[in-house]
Amino acid sequence: MIAILTGSGLALIVAIFVTPILIDRQRSRGVGQQIREDGPSRHLVKAGTPTMGGIAILIAIVLSYMLVHIHLGVSFSRSGILVVGVTVFSGIIGLIDDLLKVRNRRSLGLTKLAKFGSQVLVATLFALLAHFWAHVPTAISFVRLGSLSIGLGTVGWCIFAVLVVVGTSNAVNLTDGLDGLASGAAIFAFAAMALISYWMFRHVAAYKVHDALDLAALAVCFVGAILGFLWWNAPPAKIFMGDAGSLAIGSGLGAFALVLRVDLLLLLLGGLFVVETLSVIAQVFSFRVFHRRVLKMAPIHHHFELYGWPETTVLIRLWIFAGVATAIAVGAFYADFLSLGSFGR
């Protein structure tokens, strides 16, 4: 518990103090976000806002995670190292994308093939190490192995893991379209991961996730880091996280679900990210097949903006949705625990 509280506090402090340094540095160099020309017109005023705030998030996560272990003399777990690794490397991909956007003064960075290929490569490496090095089982489940779990085999699970990491990474990236939307929703998801991880540690006989305590400490490092960033990202944002942040956060969230064996529960834990992604899929499918748009603009947060809702209204209502979806996920997790009876205790 001390490690968990310490990690969260350290990450929060680091993010709060590192983020304004990034803001000042980018302003002095005239570096700012390029806004999509096909987006809502009200967003054009945000052009030039400092970006790549995900760097502060990554620094806060890695530094706090390391300091907690050094201070307490606790060894790093293999699962924890893998989650940090996939988060950092995904963040690097996003950072390269952000730098290209700034250099070219366009809202387009890496080509789709280069970006997607890099994500698949990182996710594949994670999947192989997770199974063969961290010994993550090849079955997927909602809350624990043995409870509605499905065995996929080594090849099937690795493919599934790649889809989860890449899919979640891009889902958070799609959600990152309003000041504080993606970061706020991510805080709900990682807080739930921390709670679930700690519960698994306290009841290891039921869940058999032996790295659970370390993962709980890491999850609160994510919460603290994103919370510290949100201090500066809240509307009107002083800085955007950029792809350096959204790709990192998304891949980290997907990796957490995989190593904790709550793969399918991720659909609820990241409920807002799922809805945002489905809105884009529905929009593209409808336009290409029926030559009609189901939304005024995708992702769905832009639809609500064009519908007439103020940006802060969209933000808060979608935060509420994200919080409710996460609460339902945690409730489902606990309900399954109660079904275990005396074994779970």
C-alpha positions in Angstrom: 0.0 0.0 0.0 2.9 2.4 0.8 4.4 1.7 -2.7 1.0 2.4 -4.3 0.5 5.7 -2.6 4.1 6.8 -3.1 4.0 6.0 -6.8 0.9 8.0 -7.4 2.1 11.0 -5.5 5.5 11.0 -7.2 4.0 10.7 -10.7 1.6 13.5 -9.9 4.3 15.8 -8.7 6.6 15.0 -11.6 3.9 15.6 -14.3 2.7 18.8 -12.7 6.2 20.3 -12.7 7.6 18.8 -16.0 4.6 19.8 -18.1 5.0 23.6 -17.8 8.6 23.2 -18.7 7.5 21.6 -22.0 5.0 24.4 -22.5 7.6 27.2 -22.0 10.1 25.4 -24.2 7.7 24.9 -27.1 6.4 28.4 -26.9 9.9 29.8 -27.0 10.6 27.8 -30.1 7.2 28.6 -31.7 6.2 25.0 -31.8 2.5 24.3 -31.8 -0.3 21.9 -32.7 -1.5 21.8 -36.3 -5.3 21.6 -36.4 -7.2 19.4 -38.9 -8.8 21.6 -41.6 -11.8 19.2 -41.9 -12.5 19.4 -38.1 -15.0 21.7 -36.3 -14.3 25.3 -37.2 -14.2 26.3 -33.5 -11.1 24.3 -33.0 -9.1 26.5 -35.4 -8.4 28.9 -32.5 -6.4 26.1 -30.8 -3.8 26.2 -33.6 -0.3 26.8 -32.1 -1.1 25.3 -28.7 2.0 23.5 -27.5 1.8 19.7 -28.1 3.7 16.5 -27.3 2.7 16.7 -23.6 2.8 12.9 -23.6 6.5 13.3 -23.0 5.7 14.6 -19.5 3.4 11.7 -18.9 6.0 9.1 -19.9 8.7 10.8 -17.8 6.4 10.8 -14.8 5.4 7.1 -15.2 8.9 5.8 -15.7 10.6 7.9 -13.0 8.0 7.3 -10.3 7.9 3.6 -11.1 11.7 3.3 -10.8 11.9 5.5 -7.7 9.2 3.5 -5.8 11.2 0.3 -6.4 14.5 1.8 -5.5 13.2 3.4 -2.4 11.4 0.3 -1.1 14.0 -2.2 -2.4 11.3 -4.1 -4.3 12.2 -6.0 -7.4 10.6 -5.2 -10.7 8.1 -7.7 -12.1 8.3 -9.0 -15.7 4.7 -8.0 -16.4 5.4 -4.5 -15.1 8.5 -4.1 -17.2 6.6 -5.2 -20.3 3.8 -2.7 -19.7 6.2 0.1 -19.2 8.2 -1.0 -22.3 5.2 -1.1 -24.7 4.0 2.2 -23.3 7.4 3.9 -23.9 8.0 2.5 -27.3 4.4 3.4 -28.4 5.1 6.8 -27.1 8.2 7.1 -29.2 6.2 6.2 -32.3 3.7 8.9 -31.4 6.5 11.4 -30.7 8.0 10.8 -34.2 4.6 11.4 -35.6 4.2 14.6 -33.6 7.6 15.9 -34.7 6.9 15.3 -38.3 3.6 17.2 -38.0 5.4 20.2 -36.4 8.2 20.1 -38.9 5.9 19.9 -41.9 3.4 22.3 -40.4 0.6 19.9 -41.3 -1.8 17.7 -39.3 -0.3 14.7 -41.0 2.8 13.0 -39.6 3.9 9.4 -40.3 2.3 7.6 -43.2 -0.5 5.2 -42.3 1.6 2.2 -43.3 4.7 3.4 -41.3 2.6 4.2 -38.2 0.5 1.1 -38.2 3.5 -1.1 -39.0 5.5 0.3 -36.2 2.6 -0.3 -33.8 2.2 -3.9 -34.9 5.9 -4.5 -34.5 6.0 -3.1 -30.9 2.8 -5.0 -30.0 4.1 -8.3 -31.5 7.3 -8.0 -29.4 5.2 -7.4 -26.3 2.9 -10.3 -27.1 5.8 -12.8 -27.5 7.6 -11.6 -24.4 4.4 -11.6 -22.4 3.8 -15.2 -23.2 7.3 -16.7 -23.3 9.0 -14.5 -20.7 6.3 -13.3 -18.3 4.3 -16.5 -18.7 0.9 -14.9 -19.4 -1.6 -17.7 -20.2 -3.0 -18.1 -23.7 -6.6 -17.9 -22.5 -8.8 -14.8 -22.5 -11.5 -13.9 -20.0 -13.6 -11.2 -18.5 -12.4 -11.2 -14.9 -10.3 -14.3 -14.3 -9.2 -17.5 -15.9 -11.8 -20.2 -15.3 -14.7 -17.7 -15.5 -16.0 -17.5 -19.0 -12.4 -18.0 -20.3 -11.6 -19.0 -23.8 -8.4 -20.8 -24.7 -6.7 -19.5 -27.9 -3.4 -21.3 -28.0 0.0 -19.5 -28.4 -0.5 -18.2 -32.0 -4.1 -17.2 -31.4 -3.3 -15.4 -28.2 -0.4 -13.5 -29.7 -2.5 -12.3 -32.6 -5.3 -11.3 -30.1 -2.7 -9.5 -27.9 -1.5 -7.5 -30.9 -5.0 -6.5 -31.8 -5.7 -5.4 -28.3 -2.6 -3.3 -27.9 -2.8 -1.7 -31.4 -6.6 -1.3 -31.2 -6.6 0.3 -27.7 -3.7 2.6 -28.7 -5.6 3.9 -31.7 -8.9 4.1 -29.8 -7.4 6.5 -27.3 -5.8 8.4 -30.2 -9.2 8.9 -31.8 -10.7 10.0 -28.4 -8.0 12.7 -28.0 -10.0 15.4 -29.8 -11.2 17.6 -27.0 -9.3 19.3 -24.2 -8.9 16.7 -21.4 -11.3 14.1 -22.9 -8.8 11.3 -23.4 -6.8 12.0 -20.3 -9.8 12.2 -18.0 -11.3 9.0 -19.4 -7.9 7.3 -19.0 -7.7 8.2 -15.4 -11.0 6.3 -14.7 -9.6 3.2 -16.6 -6.2 3.1 -14.9 -7.7 3.8 -11.4 -9.9 0.7 -12.0 -6.9 -1.3 -13.1 -5.1 -0.3 -9.9 -8.1 -1.4 -7.8 -8.4 -4.7 -9.7 -4.7 -5.3 -9.4 -4.6 -4.7 -5.7 -7.6 -7.0 -5.2 -5.9 -9.7 -7.2 -2.9 -9.4 -4.9 -5.0 -9.7 -1.8 -6.7 -12.8 -3.3 -3.9 -14.4 -5.3 -5.3 -17.9 -4.7 -8.3 -17.0 -6.7 -6.7 -15.0 -9.5 -3.1 -16.5 -9.7 -1.7 -13.2 -11.0 1.6 -13.1 -9.0 2.7 -9.7 -10.3 -0.5 -8.0 -9.2 1.0 -5.8 -6.5 3.7 -4.4 -8.8 1.0 -3.8 -11.5 -1.1 -2.0 -8.9 1.8 0.3 -8.1 2.4 0.9 -11.8 -1.3 1.6 -12.5 -1.4 4.4 -9.9 1.8 5.8 -11.5 -0.3 6.1 -14.7 -3.1 7.7 -12.7 -0.8 10.2 -11.1 1.1 11.1 -14.3 -2.1 11.6 -16.3 -3.7 13.5 -13.5 -0.7 15.9 -13.3 -0.9 16.4 -17.0 -4.6 17.0 -16.9 -3.9 20.0 -14.6 -2.5 21.7 -17.7 -4.7 20.0 -20.3 -8.0 20.9 -18.8 -10.0 23.3 -21.0 -8.7 25.7 -22.2 -5.7 23.4 -22.7 -2.3 24.9 -22.2 -0.8 21.8 -23.9 -2.0 18.8 -25.9 -0.7 15.3 -25.2 -0.2 14.6 -28.9 0.3 11.1 -30.3 3.2 10.7 -27.9 0.7 10.6 -25.1 -2.4 9.0 -26.7 -0.6 6.1 -28.3 1.4 5.5 -25.1 -1.6 5.6 -22.8 -3.7 3.4 -25.1 -1.1 0.7 -25.5 -0.4 0.7 -21.8 -4.1 0.2 -21.0 -4.3 -2.7 -23.5 -1.2 -4.3 -22.0 -2.6 -4.0 -18.5 -5.7 -5.8 -19.5 -3.7 -8.6 -21.1 -1.3 -9.3 -18.2 -4.1 -9.1 -15.6 -6.2 -11.5 -17.6 -9.2 -9.1 -17.9 -8.9 -8.9 -21.6 -12.7 -8.8 -22.4 -13.5 -6.6 -19.4 -11.5 -3.9 -21.2 -14.5 -3.3 -23.4 -16.2 -1.7 -20.3 -13.1 -0.4 -18.6 -12.4 1.7 -21.7 -16.0 2.1 -22.6 -15.7 5.6 -24.0 -12.7 4.6 -26.2 -14.8 1.7 -27.6 -17.7 4.0 -28.4 -15.4 6.6 -30.1 -13.9 3.9 -32.2 -17.2 2.4 -33.2 -18.5 5.8 -34.2 -15.7 6.2 -36.7 -16.2 2.6 -38.0 -20.0 3.3 -38.4 -19.4 6.6 -40.1 -16.9 5.1 -42.7 -19.0 2.0 -43.3 -22.2 4.0 -43.8 -20.6 6.5 -46.1 -18.9 3.9 -48.3 -21.8 1.5 -48.5 -24.9 3.8 -48.4 -23.2 7.1 -49.3 -24.7 8.7 -46.2 -23.2 9.8 -42.9 -24.8 8.6 -39.7 -23.1 11.4 -37.7 -22.5 15.0 -38.5 -18.8 14.3 -37.9 -16.7 11.4 -36.5 -15.5 10.6 -33.9 -18.7 11.1 -31.9 -17.5 14.0 -29.7 -17.3 16.1 -32.8 -20.9 15.1 -33.7 -22.1 16.5 -30.4 -20.1 19.7 -30.9 -21.8 20.2 -34.3 -25.1 19.3 -32.8 -24.7 22.5 -30.7 -23.3 21.3 -27.4 -20.5 23.6 -25.9 -17.2 21.8 -25.7 -17.2 21.6 -21.9 -20.7 20.1 -22.0 -19.5 17.4 -24.4 -16.4 16.8 -22.2 -18.2 16.5 -18.9 -21.0 14.3 -20.3 -18.5 11.9 -21.9 -16.5 11.8 -18.7 -19.6 10.8 -16.9 -20.2 8.1 -19.5 -16.6 6.9 -19.1 -17.0 6.8 -15.3 -20.2 4.9 -15.4 -18.8 2.3 -17.8 -15.7 1.9 -15.6 -17.9 1.5 -12.5 -20.0 -1.2 -14.2 -16.8 -3.0 -15.1 -15.5 -2.9 -11.5 -19.0 -4.0 -10.3 -18.9 -7.0 -12.6 -15.4 -7.9 -11.4 -16.5 -7.8 -7.7 -19.7 -9.7 -8.5 -17.7 -12.5 -9.9 -15.5 -12.4 -6.8 -18.6 -12.8 -4.6 -19.6 -15.9 -6.6 -16.3 -17.6 -5.5 -17.6 -17.9 -2.0 -15.1 -19.0 0.6 -12.5 -19.9 -2.0 -12.0 -16.3 -3.0 -11.4 -15.3 0.6 
